[in-house]
Amino acid sequence: MKTIRTTTAAAIVRFLQSQFIQRDGVEHRLINGVGGIFGHGNVTGLGQALEEHGGSTLPYFQAKNEQAMVHTAIAYAKTKRRLGALACTSSVGPGATNMVTGAATATINRLPVLLLPGDTFANRRPGTVLQQLEHPCSHDLSVNDCFRPVSRYWDRINRPEQILAALPEAMRILADPAETGAVTIALPEDVQAEAFDCPASFFEKRVYVVSRPPPTTDALALAARRLRAAKRPLLIAGGGVHYSDACAALAAVATGTGVPVAVTQAGKGALLEAHDLGLGAIG
């Protein structure tokens, strides 16, 4: 098996550059850049790797606040109709915990965001450094464990080889409309800079396909019967209308049936309020 000698951080950067998502036969780059604030937890690992290998396919965007950085990534994913995402990296400690609120927002709204917080030394040789914070009775816990309940996928890379299993699974979840949300990969500071022999196949192009399964005939017939039987029918449009590029179809259904449309927060703009059948926001 052909291998490439590389650091963990460089392998992550090169891997992210070869990830794509496809829908309706059109390919899109899955991870389109990295926002970050660098400190001792990530500057000599992921920071150096981005400088040496990021290039135009994985550009770096300097952020001023970690929470705002994640919210920006959420807005980007929403604008891209979930067909593209940004990664966010922070140093260990309070820099990482600043991203927790954004992670919860992304997961609740099913919007893809990749979080790469720095973590405490996996080898435990240095003591608590600067703003690190571990659990005093269990050094397997750090502040990054706060991301567990607010992430759709969470992992900590304690050995370089673990990215070979963790990253493909993380990308699969980011690309899956039903499972997507915040994906957190905690990166111990020493492991980021550790070199290993990475299989060359790990950097080959991967395409995650978003399918459009058609509704069954029975489901369509049931919806039609309920519409015909309803005395005051109402369509409630959510974010899925945007993410599936169905705004035109929604307008056609509303116009053809005369059924008014209300929108959720995520569905705002699915049918403009200026439309004769647009009722505006609901709930």
Stockholm file with secondary structure:
# STOCKHOLM 1.0

chainA/1-283         MKTIRTTTAAAIVRFLQSQFIQRDGVEHRLINGVGGIFGHGNVTGLGQALEEHGGSTLPYFQAKNEQAMVHTAIAYAKTKRRLGALACTSSVGPGATNMVTGAATATINRLPVLLLPGDTFANRRPGTVLQQLEHPCSHDLSVNDCFRPVSRYWDRINRPEQILAALPEAMRILADPAETGAVTIALPEDVQAEAFDCPASFFEKRVYVVSRPPPTTDALALAARRLRAAKRPLLIAGGGVHYSDACAALAAVATGTGVPVAVTQAGKGALLEAHDLGLGAIG
#=GR chainA/1-283 SS CCEEEEEHHHHHHHHHTTEEEEETTEEEESEEEEEECCCTTTIIIIIHHIIIIITTTSCEEECSCHHHHHHHHHHHHHHTTTSCEEEEEECSTHHHHTTHHHHHHHHHTTCCEEEEEEECCTTCCSCCCTTCCEETTEEEEEGGGGGGGGCSEEEECSSGGGHHHHHHHHHHHHHCTTTCSEEEEEEEHHHHTCEEEEEGGGGSCEEEEECCCCCCHHHHHHHHHHHHHCSSCCEEECHHHHHTTCHHHHHHHHHHHCCCEEECSTTTTSSCTTSTTEEEECC
#=GC SS_cons         CCEEEEEHHHHHHHHHTTEEEEETTEEEESEEEEEECCCTTTIIIIIHHIIIIITTTSCEEECSCHHHHHHHHHHHHHHTTTSCEEEEEECSTHHHHTTHHHHHHHHHTTCCEEEEEEECCTTCCSCCCTTCCEETTEEEEEGGGGGGGGCSEEEECSSGGGHHHHHHHHHHHHHCTTTCSEEEEEEEHHHHTCEEEEEGGGGSCEEEEECCCCCCHHHHHHHHHHHHHCSSCCEEECHHHHHTTCHHHHHHHHHHHCCCEEECSTTTTSSCTTSTTEEEECC
//
